[in-house]
Amino acid sequence: MKLDILAIGAHPDDVELGCGATIYKEVTKGKKVGIIDLTRGELGTRGTAETRDKESADAANILGVAVRDNMEFADGFFTNDKNHQIELIKMIRKYKPEIVLCNAIDDRHIDHGKGSKLVSDACFLSGLIKIDTKIEDEDGWQEPWRPKFVYHYIQWKHIEPDVVVDVSGYVDKKMEAVMAYKTQFYDPKSDAPQTPISSKNFTDSVEYRARDLGRLIGVEHGEGFTVERYPAVNSLFDLK
């Protein structure tokens, strides 16, 4: 299956928090979007790998994505090395996305920066013809494929975006997908240990960040991304 967009996160819920409205908007416009989680989030203070598996499946259904896979890399301990790059290259070549969305280049959680660089490097290496890859149980060697664009969504830290997408009208669905992770986020009835992302302030901040970015571009809500190369337009009138 060829995808238009492949959104990749170090943990289940990274994609929903970082770019859930953007990918839902593209799904509603007929684009094929997939999600890959690098880990099962098994080191998280709240919940388990099994509960997060269920929550991520529920969130994928809410967003209407075509596919969601999990690489099952070690939470907290995966590295940006040849073995991890090769496994990710296989998935990039399998889905042939035009656009890849991935973790923030620098963030509070160490996996976010690592995941960002791993994905970026794998996207480049995936285009090299002398790297041979093959997926078990699938016929033939894979063809090289390099996504046209790699964009990094914004997470815990405040990072100035290079591009802001107008997601007005799509944030409610994003928040529904975020809150599908019942073990992770604000629940006044939960007796689980508190974490930086389990407070009501954090959940509220997801919405008000989108509202603030929207304010800055003159719309209701926005999601921001950093880029790896200069964005190009045919005319100054293409910029909004």
C-alpha angles and dihedrals in degrees: 000000000000116000130204093207131020114193114197128191134178090228137022105270096032092099094046092050096043105039109355094127093047094053093043089052090053092047090055088052091056100261119143109237130181135186129215122191113201094207138016091239090243095158093058115125093229127050128359137263088262095052090047090051089057094043093050091051090051091049091049090054091050092052093043097229119170097231141001123196134178121214091201093220114165111278109238094003109060114118138205096249137128096273094053092041093052093051091051092045088058090057094046090051091045095055100029096206121194090209131030121198117196146163126306113276091235127020147145095267112067092219092063096063091040092049091048093055093041092054094044092050093045091051090055096043091047089071095057113105095208094063107090119204135172132179117226113252092017122104123245137000118298123253119237115262131180120187115236094228138023116195127183119216122216121252135166100338123066106250122173107243123229091205131025120199118211103237098167109153094021104074095086090061090046090054091047089055092046092051090051083082091079094169094053108047140050114318116155090199094056120104092194118123114279119249134183090265099043096073124100088236090062094049090047090048091061090061097040092049088057090047092049094049088048090052090053092056096038100255137099100259137005141181119212132218137181119222136219096216136020113288111237130214131184093224140010085242089067089070115089 
